[in-house]
Amino acid sequence: MQKCPACAIAVDGARKRCPLCGKVLPDAPEGGESAGVFPLIPVKRTYDLIFRISTFAAILILVVVNILHGLYLPHMPIYMTLTLATVCAWIIVNVGARKRKNIAKGILWEGVIAVLLCLLWDRLNGWYGWSYGYVLPTVSAVLAVFYFVMGIADSRRMGTYAAYFAVTLIGTAAVAVLYFTGHMTGLYRHFAVISMSVSGLLLAAQIVFRGKHFLSELERWMHV
């Protein structure tokens, strides 16, 4: 009988992955996975269908937007916005579909990609600063809250959520650097202060209320 290194449950049978969290088992036997309680789901087919539908929808929207822009509204002010929004939506939908087996990892990927796309979008539209002034602090704070709450709701996977919570602090650190170097001005400063306060309080709560258990779970998940 094997034991999952992530959620510490006993796994019966010759399985390659944990049926609860999907982690690869270190003592997985050679060959195919034996038939167990959970049936095998044809994930690839489902993803292929989502990919085809989303790709066709994105192409259709881009064609319509370009027809309107070229024939009827040559000075359409939202042309670039609609184009970039379509591309961003296509990327986010497909990343979410690809990572749907692991919600924690999928949410993190969605957040990182959203920030990167907004930075690119801001740059292509003249670099007004809203990407790092609004989006980066908001996404960092929301992800920190999400992983903190999920660590409470699903204590068996606290190590996983603790690690992802630690990753979100990288975004908060970036916000702090921008704030203390004077790049956060006006309303951006309020978003930065709120983001840093939320992440700081949640980190303090992790340490105060979970203490050694939180740190040990984090170390075990990261295989330190």
C-alpha positions in Angstrom: 0.0 0.0 0.0 1.4 3.4 -1.0 1.2 6.7 0.8 0.6 10.1 -0.9 3.3 12.6 0.0 1.0 15.5 -0.4 -2.2 14.6 1.5 -0.8 11.6 3.5 -3.6 9.2 2.6 -3.1 5.5 2.0 -3.5 4.5 -1.6 -4.5 0.9 -2.4 -3.6 -0.8 -5.7 -1.0 -0.2 -8.3 -1.9 3.5 -8.9 0.5 6.1 -10.3 -1.4 9.1 -8.9 -3.2 9.9 -5.7 -7.0 9.6 -6.4 -7.6 12.6 -4.0 -5.1 15.3 -5.0 -3.7 13.9 -8.3 0.0 14.0 -7.1 2.4 11.4 -8.6 3.1 8.7 -6.1 6.8 8.1 -5.4 6.5 4.3 -5.1 4.3 3.9 -8.2 4.9 0.6 -9.9 5.9 0.2 -13.5 3.2 -0.3 -16.1 -0.4 0.8 -16.3 -2.6 1.9 -13.5 -4.8 -0.8 -12.1 -8.6 -0.4 -12.1 -9.7 1.0 -8.8 -12.7 2.7 -7.3 -12.4 5.8 -9.5 -12.9 5.3 -13.2 -10.5 6.7 -15.7 -11.9 9.9 -17.4 -10.9 10.8 -20.9 -9.6 14.2 -19.9 -7.8 14.8 -23.2 -11.0 14.5 -25.3 -12.7 17.0 -23.0 -9.9 19.5 -23.3 -9.7 19.1 -27.1 -13.4 19.9 -27.3 -12.9 23.0 -25.1 -9.9 24.1 -27.1 -11.7 23.7 -30.5 -14.8 25.6 -29.3 -12.9 28.4 -27.7 -10.6 28.8 -30.7 -13.5 28.9 -33.1 -15.3 31.5 -31.0 -12.1 33.6 -30.7 -11.6 33.5 -34.5 -15.2 34.4 -35.1 -15.1 37.4 -32.8 -11.8 38.6 -34.3 -13.2 38.3 -37.8 -16.3 40.3 -36.9 -14.3 43.0 -35.1 -11.9 43.3 -38.0 -14.8 43.5 -40.6 -16.5 46.3 -38.5 -13.2 48.0 -38.1 -12.2 47.8 -41.8 -15.5 48.4 -43.6 -17.7 50.4 -41.3 -15.8 51.9 -38.3 -12.2 52.6 -39.4 -11.8 54.8 -36.3 -13.4 52.4 -33.9 -11.9 53.4 -30.5 -12.4 50.0 -28.9 -10.9 48.0 -31.7 -7.6 47.3 -29.9 -9.5 46.7 -26.6 -11.8 44.1 -28.2 -8.9 42.3 -29.9 -6.8 42.1 -26.8 -9.8 41.1 -24.7 -10.6 38.2 -27.1 -7.0 36.9 -27.1 -6.8 37.2 -23.3 -10.1 35.4 -22.8 -8.9 32.6 -25.1 -5.7 32.1 -23.2 -7.4 32.2 -19.8 -10.1 29.7 -20.8 -7.7 27.2 -22.2 -5.3 27.5 -19.2 -8.2 27.0 -16.9 -9.4 23.9 -18.8 -5.9 22.5 -18.9 -5.4 22.9 -15.1 -8.9 22.1 -14.0 -7.8 18.8 -12.3 -5.8 20.8 -9.7 -7.9 23.8 -8.6 -5.1 25.3 -6.5 -2.6 25.3 -9.3 -5.1 26.4 -11.8 -6.1 29.4 -9.8 -2.5 30.4 -9.4 -1.8 30.0 -13.1 -4.9 32.1 -13.9 -3.8 34.9 -11.6 -0.2 35.0 -13.0 -1.4 35.0 -16.6 -4.0 37.7 -15.9 -1.3 40.0 -14.4 1.1 39.3 -17.3 -1.6 39.9 -19.9 -2.7 43.1 -18.2 0.9 44.3 -18.2 1.2 43.6 -21.9 -2.2 45.2 -22.6 -1.2 48.3 -20.6 2.0 48.5 -22.6 0.3 48.2 -26.0 -2.2 50.9 -25.1 0.3 53.5 -24.0 1.4 52.3 -20.6 -0.9 54.1 -18.2 0.2 52.1 -15.2 -3.2 50.5 -14.3 -1.8 47.0 -14.7 0.6 47.3 -11.8 -1.4 50.0 -9.9 -4.7 48.2 -9.8 -4.4 44.6 -11.2 -1.2 43.5 -9.4 -2.3 44.5 -5.9 -5.8 43.2 -6.4 -4.8 39.8 -7.7 -2.1 39.4 -5.1 -4.6 40.1 -2.2 -7.4 38.0 -3.7 -5.1 35.0 -4.2 -3.7 35.3 -0.6 -7.3 35.3 0.8 -8.3 32.4 -1.4 -5.4 30.1 -0.4 -5.8 31.1 3.3 -9.5 30.2 3.3 -8.9 27.0 1.4 -6.2 26.0 3.9 -8.8 26.3 6.6 -11.6 24.6 4.7 -9.4 21.7 3.5 -6.9 21.0 6.3 -5.8 17.8 4.7 -4.1 19.8 1.9 -2.9 22.6 4.1 0.7 22.0 2.9 -0.4 22.6 -0.7 -2.4 25.7 0.0 0.4 27.0 2.3 2.9 26.7 -0.5 0.7 28.5 -3.0 0.0 31.2 -0.3 3.7 31.7 0.0 3.9 32.1 -3.8 1.3 34.9 -3.7 3.6 36.8 -1.3 5.9 37.3 -4.3 3.3 39.4 -5.9 2.8 41.4 -2.6 6.6 41.9 -2.5 6.5 43.3 -6.0 3.8 45.7 -4.9 5.9 46.7 -1.9 8.9 47.4 -4.1 6.8 49.6 -6.4 5.3 51.4 -3.4 8.5 52.2 -1.6 10.3 53.2 -4.9 7.6 55.8 -5.6 5.9 54.2 -8.6 2.6 53.9 -6.7 1.0 57.4 -6.9 -2.5 58.7 -6.4 -5.1 56.0 -6.1 -2.5 53.3 -6.8 -1.1 53.9 -3.3 -4.4 53.0 -1.7 -4.5 49.7 -3.6 -0.9 49.0 -2.7 -1.5 49.6 1.1 -4.6 47.5 1.1 -2.9 44.6 -0.7 0.2 44.7 1.6 -2.0 44.9 4.7 -4.2 42.0 3.7 -1.3 39.7 2.8 0.7 40.8 5.9 -2.3 40.1 8.3 -3.0 36.7 6.7 0.7 35.7 6.9 0.7 36.7 10.6 -2.5 34.7 11.1 -0.8 31.7 9.5 2.1 31.9 11.8 0.2 32.8 15.0 -2.7 30.3 14.8 -1.0 27.5 12.9 2.6 28.0 13.9 4.8 25.0 13.6 2.1 23.0 11.8 1.9 25.6 9.0 5.7 25.8 8.6 6.2 22.0 8.7 3.5 21.5 6.1 5.0 24.1 3.9 8.5 22.5 4.3 7.1 19.1 3.6 5.2 20.2 0.5 8.4 21.9 -0.8 10.5 18.9 0.1 12.9 21.0 2.1 
